[in-house]
C-alpha cells in the first residue's frame, strides 16, 4: 500500500486507539509489498472502517456477525483494510491470543511505536514459527495448517516445542470448516516451497489425522519399477512438477511460453492450474495402499487410478471444494497411467493421439505433465524404468503437449454437418448411435481421413455398416 494511502488511513483513525497488526506488520518487516492491512481498534469497528473507506475512496461492509470485524476495500480489489475490535482489554493481551509470535507484533497507527511483547521480531529474524501460548492450537485448530503453510511460504521452521504442541493437537485438525482448511492447503501447495510445507504437515501429524490418504502412503512398498515407498515416490512426483515448472523449455520444447501461460490460468478455489497440478500430484497415488497386491514377488496396484479418483472426490467434497477442482483432480488421477502405456506403441498415429486427447479432455496437457513427473520419480530396476523407456516417455510427452495446447485453443475437431442433418441423411434417429457416429467422424477428421461433408456422410455409412 503506497505511502499517501497510508497517510490518509492514519488520518481516518486519528484520535482513536488503533494498531496495525498481523501479517501486514510481518510483511512490512520483510520489505514485502503490502496491499492487505489488518487494524485492531479499541471499540466497535464499523465507524473506523467507514471512515477508512471514505478517506480512501472505497466501500465498507461487515465481515462477520459472530466476531466484530469490518472490511474497507476498493472496487477493483487492489487493496483492503480489515478492521477488528480488540479481543481483550489491551493490545498486549490481544497479541497474546494470536497464533504465532511472528504475527503478534503491533504498530500504533498514531505514534508508529512497535509493540512486541512476545519477541516476534526476533523470531522473524531467525525464521522461527513459535506459538504465542500453550493453547494456541486448541483455541483454533486451523493454526495447524497455517503453521505448515508459513513454512512453505517463507522457508521458516517450526520450533520443537511448538511442533510438539501441534502433534498433540493434530487429532482436532478436522474441526475447522472444510473451506478454511482447503484455503490453507491451496496457499501451501502454491507457495514457493510446497515440499517444505508438506514435510511440516507430516512432522506435526496432519497427514495422519487430516489427510490419512497421504499418511497411509508411508511404508507401502512398491515393485521393481520404483526405488521408494509410495510416500517417498509421491513427494518426488510433487518435486518433479516443480522441476517441470522451473524448466519448461526442457520438458515442453518450443511451446514452453504457451505452457507457462496455460499453467498460470486461474482454475478454481483460489488455485491456478499450476497449483492444482501440484495438488493433483500429491493425491495421484492415494489409493495404492488399498489396492496393493503381491503374488510371486510381483507387486501391483490394479485399479488405484479409479479408486483414487473416488477417494479424491470424497475427501474434497468434505473440504467443500468446487466441482471444478474436484473434477480436475479426479481426472488427473483417473488418467495418469494412460500415456505411459502408449510409450511402447510409438510412433503414434493420428487416431491414437485423438483417442488420448478425447479421453483425457479437459486435463490433457495437465495429466501429460503429471506423467512426466511420475515417470522421472520411478527409478527402479525394471524395464519400465530404463533410460530408453524414460527417454521415449519424455519424447512422447513433448509431442503430446503440442497437440494438447492446440486442442485447448481450438477445441475438438468440428463436425462437417450438425447432428440432426447427419441423422437425416443417414436415416437414423438421434440418440446413442448417432453419438458414436459423430465421435467416429471427429476421429476421422483429426486423422485427415475426411475433408468435407460428403466424405463425412460416406464415412459414417461405412462405419454403420461395419457395425
C-alpha positions as CSV (number, residue, x, y, z in Angstrom):
1,X,0.0,0.0,0.0
2,X,1.6,3.3,-1.1
3,X,2.6,6.0,1.4
4,X,-0.1,8.6,0.5
5,X,-2.8,6.0,1.0
6,X,-1.3,5.0,4.4
7,X,-1.3,8.7,5.4
8,X,-5.0,9.0,4.6
9,X,-5.7,5.8,6.5
10,X,-3.8,7.2,9.5
11,X,-5.8,10.4,9.3
12,X,-9.1,8.5,9.1
13,X,-8.5,6.8,12.5
14,X,-6.9,9.8,14.2
15,X,-7.9,10.2,17.8
16,X,-8.9,6.6,18.3
17,X,-6.7,3.8,19.7
18,X,-5.7,1.7,16.6
19,X,-2.9,-0.6,15.7
20,X,-1.6,-2.2,12.6
21,X,-1.3,-5.9,13.4
22,X,-0.9,-9.4,11.9
23,X,0.6,-10.4,8.6
24,X,0.9,-6.8,7.4
25,X,3.4,-5.9,10.1
26,X,5.3,-9.1,9.3
27,X,5.4,-8.3,5.6
28,X,6.5,-4.8,6.1
29,X,9.3,-6.0,8.3
30,X,10.2,-8.4,5.4
31,X,10.1,-5.5,3.0
32,X,7.3,-7.1,1.0
33,X,4.6,-5.2,-0.9
34,X,1.6,-4.8,1.3
35,X,-1.9,-4.2,0.0
36,X,-3.8,-6.1,2.7
37,X,-3.8,-4.5,6.1
38,X,-5.2,-5.6,9.5
39,X,-6.1,-3.0,12.0
40,X,-7.1,-3.6,15.6
41,X,-9.2,-0.9,17.3
42,X,-10.3,-0.4,20.9
43,X,-14.1,-0.3,20.2
44,X,-16.6,-1.2,17.6
45,X,-15.0,-1.5,14.1
46,X,-17.9,-0.1,12.0
47,X,-17.1,3.6,12.4
48,X,-13.4,3.3,11.7
49,X,-14.0,1.0,8.7
50,X,-16.5,3.5,7.2
51,X,-14.1,6.4,7.8
52,X,-11.2,4.5,6.1
53,X,-13.4,3.6,3.1
54,X,-14.4,7.3,2.8
55,X,-10.9,8.5,3.1
56,X,-9.5,6.0,0.5
57,X,-12.4,6.1,-1.9
58,X,-13.6,2.6,-1.2
59,X,-16.5,0.7,0.3
60,X,-17.0,-0.8,3.8
61,X,-19.0,-3.9,4.8
62,X,-19.3,-6.2,7.8
63,X,-17.3,-9.4,7.6
64,X,-18.9,-11.5,10.3
65,X,-21.8,-11.3,12.7
66,X,-20.1,-13.7,15.1
67,X,-17.0,-11.5,15.6
68,X,-16.9,-7.7,15.3
69,X,-14.9,-7.1,12.1
70,X,-15.4,-4.9,9.1
71,X,-13.6,-4.6,5.7
72,X,-12.8,-1.5,3.7
73,X,-11.7,-2.1,0.1
74,X,-11.7,-0.7,-3.3
75,X,-13.9,-2.0,-6.1
76,X,-11.0,-3.4,-8.1
77,X,-9.5,-5.5,-5.2
78,X,-6.3,-3.5,-5.4
79,X,-6.2,-3.0,-1.6
80,X,-8.2,-3.9,1.5
81,X,-8.2,-3.0,5.2
82,X,-9.7,-5.3,7.8
83,X,-10.8,-3.6,11.0
84,X,-11.4,-5.7,14.1
85,X,-12.2,-5.0,17.7
86,X,-9.6,-6.0,20.3
87,X,-10.2,-9.5,21.6
88,X,-9.0,-8.4,25.0
89,X,-8.9,-5.3,27.3
90,X,-5.5,-4.2,26.0
91,X,-3.5,-4.6,22.8
92,X,-0.8,-6.6,24.6
93,X,-3.5,-9.1,25.8
94,X,-4.9,-9.2,22.3
95,X,-1.5,-10.1,20.9
96,X,-1.1,-12.9,23.4
97,X,-4.2,-14.5,21.9
98,X,-2.8,-14.6,18.4
99,X,-1.4,-17.7,16.7
100,X,2.4,-17.3,16.3
101,X,4.8,-14.7,17.6
102,X,5.8,-13.6,14.1
103,X,2.2,-12.3,13.7
104,X,1.9,-10.9,17.3
105,X,3.5,-7.6,16.7
106,X,1.5,-4.3,16.6
107,X,2.4,-0.8,15.4
108,X,0.5,2.1,16.8
109,X,-1.1,4.0,13.8
110,X,-0.8,7.3,15.6
111,X,2.6,7.2,17.1
112,X,4.3,4.5,15.0
113,X,5.6,2.7,18.1
114,X,6.1,-1.1,17.7
115,X,4.8,-3.4,20.4
116,X,6.5,-6.8,20.5
117,X,5.7,-8.4,23.9
118,X,6.4,-12.0,22.7
119,X,9.6,-11.5,20.8
120,X,8.0,-11.8,17.4
121,X,10.6,-9.6,15.6
122,X,13.4,-11.8,16.9
123,X,11.7,-14.9,15.8
124,X,11.0,-13.3,12.4
125,X,14.7,-12.6,12.0
126,X,15.6,-16.2,12.9
127,X,12.8,-17.6,10.7
128,X,11.2,-19.4,13.6
129,X,7.5,-20.3,14.0
130,X,6.6,-20.3,17.7
131,X,3.1,-20.4,19.2
132,X,2.0,-17.5,21.3
133,X,0.8,-19.7,24.1
134,X,0.1,-23.3,25.2
135,X,-3.5,-23.2,23.9
136,X,-2.7,-21.7,20.5
137,X,-3.7,-24.8,18.5
138,X,-6.6,-25.8,20.7
139,X,-8.0,-22.3,20.5
140,X,-8.1,-22.6,16.7
141,X,-7.0,-25.9,15.2
142,X,-6.8,-24.2,11.7
143,X,-3.5,-22.9,13.0
144,X,-2.0,-26.4,12.5
145,X,-2.4,-25.9,8.7
146,X,-1.3,-22.3,9.0
147,X,2.0,-23.3,10.6
148,X,2.8,-25.6,7.7
149,X,1.7,-23.0,5.2
150,X,4.1,-20.4,6.7
151,X,6.9,-22.9,6.3
152,X,6.0,-23.3,2.6
153,X,5.6,-19.6,2.0
154,X,8.7,-18.2,3.9
155,X,11.0,-21.1,4.4
156,X,10.7,-20.8,8.2
157,X,11.0,-23.7,10.7
158,X,8.5,-24.7,13.4
159,X,10.4,-24.7,16.7
160,X,10.5,-28.0,18.6
161,X,8.2,-27.1,21.4
162,X,5.6,-25.7,19.1
163,X,5.8,-28.8,16.9
164,X,5.2,-31.0,19.9
165,X,2.1,-28.9,20.8
166,X,0.9,-29.3,17.2
167,X,1.3,-33.0,17.2
168,X,-0.8,-33.2,20.4
169,X,-3.5,-31.1,18.9
170,X,-3.4,-32.8,15.5
171,X,-6.5,-35.0,16.2
172,X,-8.5,-31.8,16.1
173,X,-7.3,-30.8,12.7
174,X,-10.7,-31.7,11.1
175,X,-12.6,-29.3,13.4
176,X,-12.4,-26.2,11.3
177,X,-14.8,-25.7,8.4
178,X,-13.6,-27.6,5.3
179,X,-13.4,-24.5,3.1
180,X,-11.0,-22.9,5.6
181,X,-8.7,-25.9,5.6
182,X,-8.9,-26.0,1.8
183,X,-7.9,-22.4,1.5
184,X,-4.8,-23.1,3.7
185,X,-3.9,-26.2,1.6
186,X,-4.2,-24.2,-1.7
187,X,-1.9,-21.5,-0.3
188,X,0.6,-24.1,0.9
189,X,0.8,-26.1,-2.3
190,X,1.0,-22.9,-4.4
191,X,3.8,-21.4,-2.2
192,X,7.5,-21.1,-3.2
193,X,8.5,-24.3,-1.3
194,X,5.5,-26.7,-1.0
195,X,7.7,-29.6,-0.3
196,X,8.9,-28.0,3.0
197,X,5.3,-27.3,3.8
198,X,4.3,-30.9,3.1
199,X,7.2,-32.1,5.3
200,X,5.9,-29.9,8.1
201,X,2.4,-31.3,7.7
202,X,3.9,-34.8,8.0
203,X,6.0,-33.8,11.0
204,X,3.1,-32.5,13.1
205,X,0.7,-35.3,12.2
206,X,-1.6,-33.6,9.7
207,X,-1.3,-36.5,7.2
208,X,-2.4,-38.9,9.9
209,X,-5.4,-37.0,11.1
210,X,-6.5,-34.6,8.3
211,X,-5.4,-36.4,5.1
212,X,-4.9,-40.0,6.0
213,X,-4.9,-40.8,2.3
214,X,-1.4,-39.3,2.3
215,X,-0.3,-40.5,5.7
216,X,-1.1,-44.1,4.8
217,X,1.4,-44.0,1.9
218,X,4.3,-44.4,4.3
219,X,6.0,-47.8,4.2
220,X,3.8,-49.1,1.3
221,X,6.5,-51.0,-0.6
222,X,6.4,-50.9,-4.4
223,X,7.7,-53.2,-7.1
224,X,11.0,-53.0,-9.0
225,X,9.7,-50.1,-11.1
226,X,10.2,-47.9,-8.1
227,X,13.1,-47.1,-5.7
228,X,11.0,-45.6,-2.9
229,X,7.9,-46.4,-1.0
230,X,4.6,-44.8,-2.1
231,X,5.0,-41.8,0.2
232,X,8.6,-41.1,-0.9
233,X,7.6,-41.6,-4.6
234,X,4.7,-39.2,-4.2
235,X,6.9,-36.4,-2.8
236,X,9.3,-37.0,-5.7
237,X,6.4,-36.6,-8.1
238,X,5.5,-33.2,-6.5
239,X,9.1,-32.3,-6.8
240,X,9.1,-33.3,-10.4
241,X,6.2,-31.0,-11.1
242,X,8.3,-28.2,-9.6
243,X,11.2,-29.1,-11.8
244,X,9.0,-29.0,-14.9
245,X,7.7,-25.6,-13.9
246,X,11.2,-24.3,-13.5
247,X,12.5,-25.6,-16.8
248,X,9.5,-25.7,-19.2
249,X,11.7,-25.5,-22.3
250,X,13.4,-28.7,-21.4
251,X,10.2,-30.6,-20.9
252,X,7.8,-28.9,-23.4
253,X,10.2,-27.7,-26.1
254,X,9.3,-24.6,-28.2
255,X,5.8,-24.5,-26.7
256,X,7.2,-23.6,-23.3
257,X,5.8,-20.0,-23.2
258,X,2.3,-21.3,-24.1
259,X,2.5,-23.9,-21.3
260,X,3.6,-21.2,-18.9
261,X,0.6,-19.1,-19.8
262,X,-1.7,-22.1,-19.5
263,X,-0.4,-23.1,-16.0
264,X,-0.9,-19.5,-14.8
265,X,-4.6,-19.5,-15.5
266,X,-6.9,-19.5,-12.5
267,X,-8.7,-22.8,-12.1
268,X,-10.9,-22.9,-9.0
269,X,-10.9,-22.3,-5.3
270,X,-8.0,-19.8,-5.4
271,X,-5.7,-22.3,-7.3
272,X,-4.1,-21.7,-10.6
273,X,-3.8,-24.7,-12.9
274,X,-0.1,-25.0,-11.7
275,X,-1.2,-25.1,-8.1
276,X,-4.0,-27.6,-8.8
277,X,-1.5,-29.8,-10.7
278,X,0.8,-29.8,-7.7
279,X,-2.2,-30.8,-5.6
280,X,-3.1,-33.5,-8.0
281,X,0.4,-34.8,-7.9
282,X,0.1,-35.1,-4.1
283,X,-3.0,-37.2,-4.4
284,X,-2.5,-39.2,-7.6
285,X,-1.5,-42.4,-5.9
286,X,-3.6,-42.1,-2.8
287,X,-5.4,-45.4,-3.3
288,X,-2.3,-47.5,-3.6
289,X,-2.5,-48.8,0.0
290,X,-6.0,-50.2,-0.6
291,X,-5.2,-51.8,-4.0
292,X,-1.8,-53.3,-3.3
293,X,-1.4,-57.0,-4.0
294,X,1.6,-59.2,-4.3
295,X,1.9,-62.6,-6.0
296,X,5.1,-64.4,-6.8
297,X,7.1,-61.4,-5.8
298,X,5.2,-59.2,-8.2
299,X,3.6,-56.1,-6.7
300,X,0.7,-54.5,-8.4
301,X,-1.8,-51.7,-7.6
302,X,-4.6,-52.6,-10.0
303,X,-7.4,-50.1,-10.0
304,X,-5.6,-47.5,-7.9
305,X,-6.4,-44.9,-10.6
306,X,-10.1,-45.5,-10.5
307,X,-10.3,-45.9,-6.7
308,X,-8.0,-42.9,-6.2
309,X,-10.4,-40.7,-8.2
310,X,-13.3,-41.8,-5.9
311,X,-11.2,-41.1,-2.8
312,X,-10.4,-37.6,-4.0
313,X,-14.0,-36.9,-4.8
314,X,-15.0,-37.9,-1.2
315,X,-12.1,-36.1,0.5
316,X,-12.5,-32.8,-1.4
317,X,-16.3,-32.8,-1.1
318,X,-15.6,-32.9,2.7
319,X,-13.5,-29.8,2.2
320,X,-16.3,-28.2,0.3
321,X,-14.2,-27.8,-2.8
322,X,-15.8,-26.7,-6.0
323,X,-16.9,-29.3,-8.5
324,X,-14.4,-27.9,-10.9
325,X,-11.4,-28.5,-8.6
326,X,-12.8,-32.0,-7.6
327,X,-13.3,-32.9,-11.2
328,X,-9.9,-31.7,-12.2
329,X,-8.0,-33.7,-9.5
330,X,-10.2,-36.8,-10.0
331,X,-9.5,-36.7,-13.8
332,X,-5.7,-36.4,-13.2
333,X,-5.7,-39.5,-11.0
334,X,-8.1,-41.4,-13.3
335,X,-6.0,-40.8,-16.4
336,X,-2.4,-40.6,-15.1
337,X,-1.5,-44.1,-16.3
338,X,-2.6,-43.8,-19.9
339,X,0.3,-42.1,-21.6
340,X,2.8,-44.5,-20.0
341,X,1.1,-47.5,-21.6
342,X,1.3,-45.7,-25.0
343,X,5.1,-45.3,-24.9
344,X,5.9,-48.8,-26.4
345,X,3.4,-48.0,-29.3
346,X,5.4,-45.1,-30.6
347,X,5.2,-43.6,-33.1
348,X,1.5,-42.9,-32.5
349,X,-0.8,-42.4,-35.4
350,X,-3.3,-39.6,-35.5
351,X,-6.2,-41.7,-34.3
352,X,-4.2,-42.8,-31.2
353,X,-3.4,-39.1,-30.5
354,X,-7.1,-38.2,-30.9
355,X,-8.1,-41.1,-28.6
356,X,-5.8,-39.8,-25.9
357,X,-6.9,-36.2,-26.2
358,X,-10.6,-37.0,-26.4
359,X,-10.4,-39.4,-23.4
360,X,-8.3,-37.0,-21.1
361,X,-10.1,-33.8,-22.1
362,X,-10.2,-31.3,-20.3
363,X,-6.9,-32.1,-18.5
364,X,-4.9,-33.5,-21.4
365,X,-2.0,-31.1,-21.0
366,X,-2.0,-31.2,-17.2
367,X,-2.1,-35.0,-17.0
368,X,0.7,-35.3,-19.6
369,X,2.9,-33.2,-17.4
370,X,2.0,-35.3,-14.4
371,X,3.0,-38.4,-16.3
372,X,6.4,-36.9,-16.9
373,X,6.9,-36.2,-13.2
374,X,5.6,-39.7,-12.3
375,X,8.0,-41.4,-14.8
376,X,11.0,-39.4,-13.5
377,X,10.2,-40.4,-10.0
378,X,10.2,-44.2,-10.9
379,X,13.9,-45.1,-10.8
380,X,13.8,-48.8,-10.1
381,X,15.5,-51.7,-11.8
382,X,12.6,-52.9,-14.0
383,X,12.5,-52.3,-17.8
384,X,9.9,-49.6,-17.4
385,X,12.4,-47.5,-15.5
386,X,15.1,-48.0,-18.1
387,X,16.8,-45.0,-19.8
388,X,15.2,-45.9,-23.1
389,X,11.7,-46.0,-21.7
390,X,12.2,-42.7,-19.8
391,X,13.6,-41.1,-22.9
392,X,10.7,-42.4,-25.0
393,X,8.2,-41.1,-22.5
394,X,9.8,-37.6,-22.5
395,X,9.7,-37.5,-26.3
396,X,6.1,-38.6,-26.5
397,X,5.1,-36.2,-23.8
398,X,6.7,-33.2,-25.6
399,X,4.8,-34.1,-28.7
400,X,1.6,-34.6,-26.8
401,X,1.9,-31.2,-25.1
402,X,1.8,-29.6,-28.5
403,X,-1.3,-31.5,-29.5
404,X,-2.9,-30.7,-26.1
405,X,-2.2,-27.0,-26.5
406,X,-3.8,-27.0,-29.9
407,X,-6.8,-28.9,-28.6
408,X,-7.2,-26.5,-25.7
409,X,-7.0,-23.5,-28.1
410,X,-9.2,-24.8,-30.9
411,X,-11.3,-27.5,-29.3
412,X,-12.0,-30.9,-30.7
413,X,-12.5,-31.3,-34.5
414,X,-15.6,-29.6,-35.7
415,X,-18.3,-31.6,-37.4
416,X,-18.9,-31.0,-41.1
417,X,-22.6,-31.5,-40.5
418,X,-24.9,-30.7,-37.5
419,X,-26.2,-33.8,-35.8
420,X,-29.8,-33.6,-36.9
421,X,-28.8,-33.1,-40.5
422,X,-26.4,-36.0,-40.4
423,X,-29.0,-38.2,-38.8
424,X,-31.5,-37.4,-41.6
425,X,-29.0,-38.1,-44.3
426,X,-28.1,-41.4,-42.7
427,X,-31.7,-42.4,-41.9
428,X,-31.2,-42.9,-38.2
429,X,-32.8,-41.3,-35.1
430,X,-30.9,-39.0,-32.8
431,X,-29.6,-41.0,-29.8
432,X,-26.6,-43.0,-28.7
433,X,-26.0,-44.5,-32.1
434,X,-25.7,-41.0,-33.6
435,X,-23.3,-40.0,-30.8
436,X,-21.0,-42.9,-31.7
437,X,-21.1,-41.9,-35.4
438,X,-20.2,-38.3,-34.6
439,X,-17.3,-39.4,-32.3
440,X,-16.0,-41.5,-35.2
441,X,-16.3,-38.6,-37.6
442,X,-14.3,-36.4,-35.2
443,X,-11.6,-39.0,-35.1
444,X,-11.6,-39.4,-38.8
445,X,-11.3,-35.7,-39.4
446,X,-8.5,-35.4,-36.9
447,X,-6.7,-38.2,-38.7
448,X,-7.2,-36.5,-42.1
449,X,-9.4,-39.3,-43.4
450,X,-12.3,-37.0,-44.4
451,X,-12.2,-33.4,-45.7
452,X,-15.8,-32.4,-46.4
453,X,-19.4,-33.1,-45.6
454,X,-19.9,-35.6,-48.4
455,X,-16.9,-37.6,-47.3
456,X,-18.2,-37.5,-43.8
457,X,-21.6,-39.0,-44.8
458,X,-20.0,-41.7,-46.8
459,X,-17.6,-42.5,-43.9
460,X,-20.5,-42.6,-41.5
461,X,-22.4,-45.0,-43.7
462,X,-19.4,-47.3,-43.8
463,X,-19.0,-47.1,-40.1
464,X,-22.6,-48.1,-39.5
465,X,-22.4,-51.0,-42.0
466,X,-19.3,-52.3,-40.3
467,X,-21.2,-52.4,-37.0
